[in-house]
């Protein structure tokens, strides 16, 4: 019997069934394809909805390794009001959920690093707040801008005692070494240690890479060849103290090199220190 005849025969049998028998037949033979089709339709609906309703960023900050109880939505609403960001047109996003362990190579930490690299490279991220070890890692990878370029003279004077310096000569030396294809793995490891040490990172941490407050050593610009202020130490931030966002460690804030919203980023510094 031809395939078309078999199909016609099956259709004739179904037509002769009662309603319950038809439903049972449908459930038996077509439930999986139907469920798959419905799932695809629902997924497509939400994807299209997200694309259509997505708003451009008015501000995007990451608070890496902040306390789990940090209230993301409260911070977003408070800062949007403070900075005058119209949230009906622009998204004010302060990510407090990203965690990072610099001594780990598990999938989650690798995914966090990739996420951070992606938003920085795309120019989406305006500001990063992080424990001093994590901040050091990104500072020595030339992630943050020289604050003297974006702060007013009055603001530079206000925050001068809390500036977090890096030695740009160390960064340039590391970049030159990377450019030399014959650099040995041992020399690369030594350069990595030098980068961390130059930024005051605590590299002795074991289970967690988040350094404790008692081990924090503020980088000394007088010992550097080319000191550049790329961060602000937030030890005196009343907002962070009241929220408990970085209890037990020292948080540092930096403005990314390629942000197009430096004005909002500077307002975030004032917001955390008001």
URZI-V622146 format. One record per residue. N is the residue number from 0. RES is the residue in one small letter. SS is DSSP state (alpha for helix, beta for strand, coil for the rest). OMEGA is omega in radians with two decimals (none if undefined). NEAR is the number of other ideal C-beta (glycine too) atoms within 8 Angstrom. Layout:
n->N res->RES ss->SS omega->OMEGA near->NEAR
n->N res->RES ss->SS omega->OMEGA near->NEAR
//
This chain:
n->0 res->x ss->coil omega->3.13 near->4
n->1 res->x ss->coil omega->-3.12 near->5
n->2 res->x ss->alpha omega->-3.14 near->5
n->3 res->x ss->alpha omega->3.12 near->6
n->4 res->x ss->alpha omega->3.12 near->8
n->5 res->x ss->alpha omega->3.13 near->9
n->6 res->x ss->alpha omega->3.13 near->8
n->7 res->x ss->alpha omega->3.13 near->8
n->8 res->x ss->alpha omega->3.12 near->9
n->9 res->x ss->alpha omega->3.12 near->8
n->10 res->x ss->alpha omega->3.12 near->8
n->11 res->x ss->alpha omega->3.11 near->8
n->12 res->x ss->alpha omega->-3.13 near->8
n->13 res->x ss->alpha omega->-3.13 near->9
n->14 res->x ss->alpha omega->-3.10 near->6
n->15 res->x ss->alpha omega->-3.14 near->5
n->16 res->x ss->coil omega->3.01 near->9
n->17 res->x ss->coil omega->-3.07 near->5
n->18 res->x ss->alpha omega->-3.12 near->6
n->19 res->x ss->alpha omega->3.14 near->6
n->20 res->x ss->alpha omega->3.10 near->8
n->21 res->x ss->alpha omega->3.14 near->10
n->22 res->x ss->alpha omega->3.12 near->8
n->23 res->x ss->alpha omega->3.11 near->8
n->24 res->x ss->alpha omega->3.14 near->10
n->25 res->x ss->alpha omega->-3.12 near->9
n->26 res->x ss->alpha omega->-3.09 near->8
n->27 res->x ss->alpha omega->-2.99 near->7
n->28 res->x ss->alpha omega->-3.00 near->6
n->29 res->x ss->alpha omega->-3.05 near->8
n->30 res->x ss->alpha omega->-3.10 near->9
n->31 res->x ss->alpha omega->3.09 near->6
n->32 res->x ss->alpha omega->-3.13 near->7
n->33 res->x ss->alpha omega->3.13 near->8
n->34 res->x ss->alpha omega->3.13 near->8
n->35 res->x ss->alpha omega->-3.13 near->8
n->36 res->x ss->alpha omega->3.13 near->8
n->37 res->x ss->alpha omega->3.13 near->8
n->38 res->x ss->alpha omega->3.12 near->8
n->39 res->x ss->alpha omega->3.14 near->8
n->40 res->x ss->alpha omega->3.14 near->8
n->41 res->x ss->alpha omega->3.12 near->8
n->42 res->x ss->alpha omega->3.13 near->8
n->43 res->x ss->alpha omega->3.14 near->8
n->44 res->x ss->alpha omega->-3.10 near->8
n->45 res->x ss->alpha omega->3.10 near->8
n->46 res->x ss->alpha omega->3.12 near->8
n->47 res->x ss->alpha omega->3.13 near->8
n->48 res->x ss->alpha omega->3.14 near->8
n->49 res->x ss->alpha omega->3.14 near->8
n->50 res->x ss->alpha omega->-3.09 near->7
n->51 res->x ss->alpha omega->-3.05 near->6
n->52 res->x ss->alpha omega->-3.11 near->6
n->53 res->x ss->coil omega->3.13 near->7
n->54 res->x ss->coil omega->3.08 near->8
n->55 res->x ss->beta omega->3.13 near->7
n->56 res->x ss->beta omega->2.95 near->12
n->57 res->x ss->beta omega->3.09 near->14
n->58 res->x ss->beta omega->3.14 near->18
n->59 res->x ss->beta omega->3.10 near->13
n->60 res->x ss->beta omega->3.00 near->14
n->61 res->x ss->beta omega->3.02 near->14
n->62 res->x ss->beta omega->-3.01 near->13
n->63 res->x ss->beta omega->3.13 near->13
n->64 res->x ss->coil omega->3.04 near->12
n->65 res->x ss->coil omega->-3.10 near->10
n->66 res->x ss->coil omega->-3.13 near->9
n->67 res->x ss->coil omega->-3.10 near->3
n->68 res->x ss->coil omega->3.09 near->6
n->69 res->x ss->coil omega->-3.05 near->12
n->70 res->x ss->coil omega->-3.07 near->8
n->71 res->x ss->alpha omega->-3.07 near->10
n->72 res->x ss->alpha omega->3.12 near->6
n->73 res->x ss->alpha omega->3.11 near->7
n->74 res->x ss->alpha omega->-3.12 near->12
n->75 res->x ss->alpha omega->-3.11 near->11
n->76 res->x ss->alpha omega->-3.13 near->9
n->77 res->x ss->alpha omega->-3.11 near->9
n->78 res->x ss->alpha omega->3.11 near->15
n->79 res->x ss->alpha omega->3.10 near->12
n->80 res->x ss->alpha omega->-3.12 near->7
n->81 res->x ss->alpha omega->-3.06 near->9
n->82 res->x ss->alpha omega->-3.14 near->12
n->83 res->x ss->coil omega->3.13 near->5
n->84 res->x ss->coil omega->3.13 near->11
n->85 res->x ss->coil omega->-3.06 near->7
n->86 res->x ss->coil omega->3.04 near->9
n->87 res->x ss->coil omega->-3.13 near->3
n->88 res->x ss->coil omega->-3.08 near->7
n->89 res->x ss->beta omega->-3.12 near->11
n->90 res->x ss->beta omega->3.03 near->10
n->91 res->x ss->beta omega->-3.00 near->14
n->92 res->x ss->beta omega->3.07 near->9
n->93 res->x ss->beta omega->-3.06 near->13
n->94 res->x ss->beta omega->3.11 near->10
n->95 res->x ss->coil omega->-3.04 near->11
n->96 res->x ss->coil omega->-3.08 near->5
n->97 res->x ss->coil omega->3.07 near->12
n->98 res->x ss->coil omega->-3.07 near->9
n->99 res->x ss->coil omega->3.04 near->13
n->100 res->x ss->coil omega->-3.05 near->9
n->101 res->x ss->coil omega->3.14 near->9
n->102 res->x ss->coil omega->-3.08 near->8
n->103 res->x ss->coil omega->3.07 near->7
n->104 res->x ss->coil omega->3.12 near->4
n->105 res->x ss->coil omega->-3.02 near->6
n->106 res->x ss->alpha omega->-3.10 near->5
n->107 res->x ss->alpha omega->-3.12 near->7
n->108 res->x ss->alpha omega->3.07 near->13
n->109 res->x ss->alpha omega->3.12 near->9
n->110 res->x ss->alpha omega->3.11 near->8
n->111 res->x ss->alpha omega->3.12 near->11
n->112 res->x ss->alpha omega->3.13 near->9
n->113 res->x ss->alpha omega->3.11 near->8
n->114 res->x ss->alpha omega->-3.13 near->9
n->115 res->x ss->alpha omega->3.12 near->15
n->116 res->x ss->alpha omega->-3.08 near->8
n->117 res->x ss->alpha omega->-3.08 near->8
n->118 res->x ss->alpha omega->3.07 near->11
n->119 res->x ss->alpha omega->-3.12 near->12
n->120 res->x ss->alpha omega->-3.12 near->6
n->121 res->x ss->coil omega->-3.12 near->7
n->122 res->x ss->coil omega->-3.13 near->9
n->123 res->x ss->coil omega->-3.04 near->8
n->124 res->x ss->coil omega->3.14 near->14
n->125 res->x ss->coil omega->-3.01 near->15
n->126 res->x ss->beta omega->3.02 near->16
n->127 res->x ss->beta omega->2.96 near->15
n->128 res->x ss->beta omega->-3.09 near->13
n->129 res->x ss->beta omega->2.97 near->14
n->130 res->x ss->beta omega->-2.95 near->14
n->131 res->x ss->alpha omega->3.10 near->17
n->132 res->x ss->alpha omega->3.13 near->14
n->133 res->x ss->alpha omega->3.12 near->14
n->134 res->x ss->alpha omega->3.13 near->16
n->135 res->x ss->alpha omega->-3.12 near->12
n->136 res->x ss->alpha omega->-3.09 near->11
n->137 res->x ss->alpha omega->3.09 near->13
n->138 res->x ss->alpha omega->-3.12 near->15
n->139 res->x ss->coil omega->2.98 near->14
n->140 res->x ss->coil omega->3.04 near->6
n->141 res->x ss->coil omega->-3.12 near->8
n->142 res->x ss->coil omega->-2.95 near->10
n->143 res->x ss->beta omega->-3.11 near->12
n->144 res->x ss->coil omega->3.03 near->12
n->145 res->x ss->coil omega->-3.05 near->7
n->146 res->x ss->alpha omega->3.11 near->14
n->147 res->x ss->alpha omega->3.13 near->7
n->148 res->x ss->alpha omega->-3.01 near->6
n->149 res->x ss->coil omega->3.13 near->9
n->150 res->x ss->coil omega->3.05 near->11
n->151 res->x ss->coil omega->3.12 near->5
n->152 res->x ss->alpha omega->3.14 near->6
n->153 res->x ss->alpha omega->3.13 near->6
n->154 res->x ss->alpha omega->3.10 near->11
n->155 res->x ss->alpha omega->3.12 near->11
n->156 res->x ss->alpha omega->-3.11 near->7
n->157 res->x ss->alpha omega->-3.02 near->6
n->158 res->x ss->alpha omega->-3.03 near->13
n->159 res->x ss->alpha omega->-3.10 near->7
n->160 res->x ss->alpha omega->-3.11 near->4
n->161 res->x ss->alpha omega->3.12 near->10
n->162 res->x ss->beta omega->3.07 near->12
n->163 res->x ss->beta omega->-3.05 near->17
n->164 res->x ss->beta omega->2.91 near->12
n->165 res->x ss->beta omega->3.10 near->15
n->166 res->x ss->beta omega->-3.08 near->13
n->167 res->x ss->alpha omega->3.10 near->9
n->168 res->x ss->alpha omega->3.11 near->9
n->169 res->x ss->alpha omega->3.12 near->14
n->170 res->x ss->alpha omega->-3.12 near->12
n->171 res->x ss->alpha omega->3.12 near->9
n->172 res->x ss->alpha omega->3.12 near->9
n->173 res->x ss->alpha omega->3.12 near->12
n->174 res->x ss->alpha omega->3.11 near->9
n->175 res->x ss->alpha omega->3.13 near->8
n->176 res->x ss->alpha omega->3.11 near->11
n->177 res->x ss->alpha omega->-3.12 near->7
n->178 res->x ss->alpha omega->3.13 near->6
n->179 res->x ss->coil omega->-3.03 near->7
n->180 res->x ss->coil omega->-3.11 near->4
n->181 res->x ss->coil omega->-3.11 near->4
n->182 res->x ss->coil omega->-3.11 near->8
n->183 res->x ss->coil omega->3.12 near->6
n->184 res->x ss->alpha omega->3.13 near->5
n->185 res->x ss->alpha omega->3.12 near->6
n->186 res->x ss->alpha omega->3.12 near->9
n->187 res->x ss->alpha omega->3.12 near->10
n->188 res->x ss->alpha omega->3.12 near->8
n->189 res->x ss->alpha omega->3.12 near->8
n->190 res->x ss->alpha omega->3.12 near->11
n->191 res->x ss->alpha omega->3.11 near->8
n->192 res->x ss->alpha omega->-3.14 near->9
n->193 res->x ss->alpha omega->3.12 near->10
n->194 res->x ss->alpha omega->-3.13 near->12
n->195 res->x ss->alpha omega->-3.12 near->12
n->196 res->x ss->alpha omega->-3.11 near->9
n->197 res->x ss->alpha omega->-3.12 near->12
n->198 res->x ss->coil omega->3.07 near->12
n->199 res->x ss->coil omega->-3.11 near->11
n->200 res->x ss->coil omega->3.06 near->11
n->201 res->x ss->coil omega->-3.06 near->11
n->202 res->x ss->coil omega->-3.11 near->8
n->203 res->x ss->coil omega->-3.11 near->5
n->204 res->x ss->coil omega->-3.06 near->11
n->205 res->x ss->coil omega->-3.04 near->5
n->206 res->x ss->coil omega->3.13 near->4
n->207 res->x ss->coil omega->3.13 near->7
n->208 res->x ss->coil omega->3.14 near->11
n->209 res->x ss->coil omega->-3.11 near->11
n->210 res->x ss->coil omega->3.12 near->14
n->211 res->x ss->coil omega->-3.06 near->9
n->212 res->x ss->alpha omega->-3.09 near->8
n->213 res->x ss->alpha omega->3.14 near->4
n->214 res->x ss->alpha omega->-3.12 near->8
n->215 res->x ss->coil omega->3.07 near->12
n->216 res->x ss->coil omega->-3.12 near->6
n->217 res->x ss->coil omega->3.13 near->7
n->218 res->x ss->coil omega->-3.08 near->12
n->219 res->x ss->coil omega->-3.10 near->7
n->220 res->x ss->alpha omega->-3.11 near->9
n->221 res->x ss->alpha omega->3.14 near->5
n->222 res->x ss->alpha omega->-3.06 near->4
n->223 res->x ss->coil omega->3.08 near->14
n->224 res->x ss->coil omega->-3.10 near->6
n->225 res->x ss->coil omega->-3.09 near->8
n->226 res->x ss->beta omega->3.14 near->11
n->227 res->x ss->beta omega->3.10 near->9
n->228 res->x ss->beta omega->-3.11 near->11
n->229 res->x ss->beta omega->-3.11 near->12
n->230 res->x ss->beta omega->3.06 near->13
n->231 res->x ss->beta omega->3.12 near->13
n->232 res->x ss->beta omega->-3.00 near->12
n->233 res->x ss->coil omega->-3.12 near->15
n->234 res->x ss->coil omega->-3.09 near->7
n->235 res->x ss->coil omega->-3.13 near->6
n->236 res->x ss->coil omega->-3.13 near->10
n->237 res->x ss->alpha omega->-3.14 near->8
n->238 res->x ss->alpha omega->3.13 near->10
n->239 res->x ss->alpha omega->3.10 near->11
n->240 res->x ss->alpha omega->-3.10 near->7
n->241 res->x ss->alpha omega->-3.14 near->6
n->242 res->x ss->alpha omega->-3.09 near->11
n->243 res->x ss->coil omega->-3.03 near->9
n->244 res->x ss->coil omega->-3.09 near->11
n->245 res->x ss->coil omega->3.11 near->13
n->246 res->x ss->coil omega->3.08 near->6
n->247 res->x ss->coil omega->3.10 near->5
n->248 res->x ss->coil omega->3.10 near->13
n->249 res->x ss->coil omega->-3.12 near->12
n->250 res->x ss->beta omega->3.12 near->17
n->251 res->x ss->beta omega->-3.14 near->14
n->252 res->x ss->beta omega->3.06 near->13
n->253 res->x ss->beta omega->3.09 near->16
n->254 res->x ss->beta omega->-3.05 near->14
n->255 res->x ss->beta omega->-3.08 near->15
n->256 res->x ss->coil omega->-2.98 near->7
n->257 res->x ss->coil omega->3.06 near->6
n->258 res->x ss->coil omega->3.05 near->13
n->259 res->x ss->coil omega->-3.11 near->5
n->260 res->x ss->coil omega->-3.10 near->10
n->261 res->x ss->alpha omega->3.13 near->11
n->262 res->x ss->alpha omega->3.11 near->6
n->263 res->x ss->alpha omega->3.13 near->12
n->264 res->x ss->alpha omega->3.10 near->16
n->265 res->x ss->alpha omega->3.09 near->12
n->266 res->x ss->alpha omega->3.13 near->11
n->267 res->x ss->alpha omega->3.06 near->15
n->268 res->x ss->alpha omega->3.14 near->15
n->269 res->x ss->alpha omega->-3.14 near->9
n->270 res->x ss->alpha omega->-3.12 near->12
n->271 res->x ss->alpha omega->-3.09 near->12
n->272 res->x ss->coil omega->-3.09 near->12
n->273 res->x ss->coil omega->none near->7
//
